Amino acid sequence: MKNVFFKTVEEFRETQSAKLLIITALREIVPSSQNWFSALLSIILAAVVAFKVGFAPETVDLTSKICGRLIEIQLAIFGCVFAVYSILLAFLSDGYMKRLAKVPDKDKTSFLKRSITYYESVLFLFFINIGLSGVLLIIMDILPPDARLTSNLLLDSLMASVGLLLYYAFSFRVFYEVKSTIYNTIVLFRASIAYRFLDFAIEESEVEDDSETEEIEKQGE
């Protein structure tokens, strides 16, 4: 039992750099067999929006407006996720953390470590997304409405569309990750309720055993 707790201490004691935390966060959205649908959906939606904006006559203005709206949504979601993370940490009781520390996860870490790391990754993902949106918004505000990259209009539209495709695909994929965040939050809260009622059942069982013991002792007298 102590080995489990010492292992948890080691997991949380090591301090990772921001660079490693960002790399860990980006791994959450790397396309795989588990999240192929979210990746595909994000790319399809991004392609539709990117090429529509990229080939529009007012590409700079449209991009600026979309970035402005996206950064508002990103900041709102970031605030909600950060609030959930804070509430979750306050919500973790001593007994619940002990139980989560005993549950093994895929990569030989505890379920507690995996859950906390996931919420940290989501926060970093939105931080990166907000940063990209802010930089892109500033660039669009600096550029003139009729800005051109080359003398070829078709080439300009293609280059703009590809760049916007990457940005929108990342943004939509991060948005989609909110679904997993909600799911993980529900799992943790439901497990917490289950463990609490398990403790209640154990307490009730101990009370009943004590009552039966007292009755037997009284009958013996």
C-alpha positions as CSV (number, residue, x, y, z in Angstrom):
1,M,0.0,0.0,0.0
2,K,2.8,2.4,0.9
3,N,4.5,1.7,-2.4
4,V,1.5,3.0,-4.2
5,F,1.5,6.2,-2.3
6,F,5.3,6.7,-2.7
7,K,4.9,6.1,-6.4
8,T,2.2,8.8,-6.5
9,V,4.5,11.2,-4.6
10,E,7.2,10.6,-7.2
11,E,4.7,11.2,-10.0
12,F,3.6,14.6,-8.7
13,R,6.9,15.7,-7.2
14,E,8.8,15.9,-10.5
15,T,8.4,19.3,-12.1
16,Q,8.2,19.4,-15.9
17,S,9.2,22.4,-18.0
18,A,6.5,24.3,-19.9
19,K,8.0,22.9,-23.2
20,L,7.4,19.3,-22.1
21,L,3.9,20.2,-20.8
22,I,3.0,21.7,-24.2
23,I,4.4,18.6,-26.0
24,T,2.2,16.4,-23.7
25,A,-0.8,18.6,-24.5
26,L,-0.3,18.4,-28.2
27,R,-0.1,14.6,-28.0
28,E,-3.7,14.6,-26.8
29,I,-4.9,15.8,-30.2
30,V,-2.5,13.8,-32.4
31,P,-4.7,11.7,-34.8
32,S,-4.9,8.1,-33.7
33,S,-7.3,5.1,-34.0
34,Q,-9.1,6.4,-30.9
35,N,-9.7,10.0,-32.1
36,W,-9.8,9.7,-35.9
37,F,-13.3,11.0,-36.1
38,S,-12.6,14.2,-34.3
39,A,-9.5,14.8,-36.4
40,L,-11.4,14.1,-39.7
41,L,-14.3,16.3,-38.7
42,S,-12.0,19.1,-37.8
43,I,-10.1,18.9,-41.0
44,I,-13.3,18.8,-43.1
45,L,-14.8,21.8,-41.4
46,A,-11.5,23.7,-41.5
47,A,-11.2,23.0,-45.3
48,V,-14.7,24.3,-46.0
49,V,-14.1,27.5,-44.0
50,A,-10.5,28.0,-45.1
51,F,-11.0,27.7,-48.8
52,K,-14.2,29.9,-48.7
53,V,-12.3,32.6,-46.8
54,G,-9.1,32.1,-48.8
55,F,-10.7,32.6,-52.1
56,A,-13.0,35.4,-51.0
57,P,-12.3,39.0,-52.3
58,E,-12.1,40.3,-48.7
59,T,-9.9,37.6,-47.2
60,V,-8.1,39.9,-44.7
61,D,-11.4,41.3,-43.3
62,L,-13.1,37.9,-43.1
63,T,-10.1,36.4,-41.3
64,S,-9.9,39.3,-38.8
65,K,-13.6,38.9,-38.0
66,I,-13.5,35.2,-37.6
67,C,-10.4,35.3,-35.5
68,G,-12.0,37.9,-33.3
69,R,-15.1,35.8,-32.8
70,L,-13.0,32.6,-32.2
71,I,-10.8,34.2,-29.6
72,E,-13.8,35.3,-27.6
73,I,-15.1,31.7,-27.6
74,Q,-11.7,30.4,-26.7
75,L,-11.3,32.7,-23.8
76,A,-14.8,31.8,-22.5
77,I,-14.1,28.0,-22.8
78,F,-10.6,28.5,-21.2
79,G,-12.2,30.2,-18.2
80,C,-14.7,27.4,-17.9
81,V,-12.1,24.6,-18.1
82,F,-9.9,26.4,-15.6
83,A,-12.8,26.8,-13.2
84,V,-13.6,23.0,-13.6
85,Y,-9.9,22.2,-12.9
86,S,-9.9,24.3,-9.8
87,I,-13.2,22.9,-8.5
88,L,-12.0,19.4,-9.3
89,L,-8.8,19.9,-7.2
90,A,-10.9,21.2,-4.3
91,F,-13.4,18.4,-4.8
92,L,-10.8,15.6,-4.3
93,S,-11.1,14.3,-0.8
94,D,-8.3,12.3,0.9
95,G,-10.1,9.0,0.6
96,Y,-11.0,9.6,-3.1
97,M,-7.4,10.5,-4.0
98,K,-6.2,7.3,-2.2
99,R,-8.5,5.2,-4.3
100,L,-7.6,7.0,-7.6
101,A,-3.9,6.5,-6.8
102,K,-4.5,2.8,-6.5
103,V,-6.2,2.5,-9.9
104,P,-3.5,1.8,-12.7
105,D,-3.7,3.5,-16.1
106,K,-2.3,2.5,-19.5
107,D,1.2,3.8,-19.1
108,K,1.8,2.4,-15.6
109,T,0.8,5.7,-14.0
110,S,-2.1,6.1,-11.6
111,F,-5.5,7.2,-12.8
112,L,-5.1,10.2,-10.5
113,K,-2.0,11.3,-12.4
114,R,-3.5,10.7,-15.8
115,S,-6.7,12.7,-14.9
116,I,-4.7,15.7,-13.6
117,T,-2.4,15.6,-16.5
118,Y,-5.3,15.5,-18.9
119,Y,-6.8,18.7,-17.5
120,E,-3.4,20.4,-17.5
121,S,-3.0,19.4,-21.2
122,V,-6.5,20.9,-22.1
123,L,-5.5,24.2,-20.4
124,F,-2.3,24.3,-22.4
125,L,-4.2,23.5,-25.6
126,F,-6.5,26.4,-25.2
127,F,-3.6,28.6,-24.2
128,I,-1.8,27.8,-27.4
129,N,-5.0,28.3,-29.4
130,I,-5.6,31.7,-27.8
131,G,-2.1,32.7,-28.5
132,L,-2.3,31.7,-32.2
133,S,-5.6,33.5,-32.6
134,G,-4.2,36.6,-30.9
135,V,-1.1,36.7,-33.2
136,L,-3.2,36.1,-36.3
137,L,-5.7,38.8,-35.3
138,I,-2.9,41.3,-34.8
139,I,-1.4,40.4,-38.2
140,M,-4.8,40.8,-39.9
141,D,-5.3,44.2,-38.3
142,I,-1.9,45.4,-39.5
143,L,-2.4,44.2,-43.1
144,P,-4.3,46.4,-45.5
145,P,-7.6,44.9,-46.8
146,D,-6.1,44.4,-50.3
147,A,-2.8,42.8,-49.1
148,R,-1.1,40.5,-51.6
149,L,1.6,37.9,-51.1
150,T,2.5,37.6,-54.8
151,S,1.4,39.0,-58.1
152,N,-0.6,35.8,-58.8
153,L,-4.1,36.0,-57.3
154,L,-4.7,32.2,-57.6
155,L,-1.4,31.4,-55.8
156,D,-2.2,34.0,-53.1
157,S,-5.6,32.4,-52.5
158,L,-4.1,28.9,-52.3
159,M,-1.4,30.0,-49.9
160,A,-3.9,31.8,-47.7
161,S,-6.3,28.8,-47.8
162,V,-3.6,26.3,-46.7
163,G,-2.4,28.6,-43.9
164,L,-6.0,29.1,-42.7
165,L,-6.7,25.4,-43.0
166,L,-3.9,24.6,-40.5
167,Y,-5.2,27.2,-38.1
168,Y,-8.9,26.3,-38.3
169,A,-8.1,22.6,-38.1
170,F,-6.2,23.1,-34.9
171,S,-8.9,25.4,-33.5
172,F,-11.8,23.1,-34.3
173,R,-9.9,20.1,-32.9
174,V,-9.3,21.9,-29.6
175,F,-12.9,22.9,-29.5
176,Y,-13.9,19.3,-30.0
177,E,-11.7,18.3,-27.1
178,V,-14.3,20.0,-24.8
179,K,-16.4,16.9,-25.3
180,S,-13.7,14.7,-23.8
181,T,-13.2,17.2,-21.0
182,I,-16.9,17.0,-20.1
183,Y,-16.8,13.2,-20.3
184,N,-13.8,13.0,-18.0
185,T,-15.3,15.4,-15.5
186,I,-18.5,13.3,-15.4
187,V,-16.5,10.1,-14.9
188,L,-14.6,11.6,-12.0
189,F,-17.7,13.0,-10.3
190,R,-19.7,9.9,-10.7
191,A,-16.8,7.8,-9.4
192,S,-16.6,10.1,-6.4
193,I,-20.3,9.7,-5.7
194,A,-19.9,5.9,-6.0
195,Y,-17.0,5.8,-3.6
196,R,-18.8,8.0,-1.1
197,F,-21.8,5.7,-1.0
198,L,-19.4,2.8,-0.7
199,D,-18.0,4.5,2.5
200,F,-21.6,5.0,3.7
201,A,-22.4,1.3,3.2
202,I,-19.3,0.3,5.1
203,E,-20.2,2.7,7.9
204,E,-23.8,1.3,8.0
205,S,-22.4,-2.2,8.0
206,E,-20.1,-1.4,11.0
207,V,-23.0,0.2,12.9
208,E,-25.2,-2.8,12.3
209,D,-22.4,-5.2,13.4
210,D,-21.9,-3.2,16.6
211,S,-25.7,-3.3,17.3
212,E,-25.8,-7.0,16.8
213,T,-22.8,-7.5,19.1
214,E,-24.4,-5.4,21.8
215,E,-27.6,-7.4,21.5
216,I,-25.7,-10.7,21.8
217,E,-23.8,-9.4,24.8
218,K,-27.1,-8.4,26.5
219,Q,-28.7,-11.8,25.8
220,G,-25.6,-13.4,27.3
221,E,-26.0,-11.5,30.5
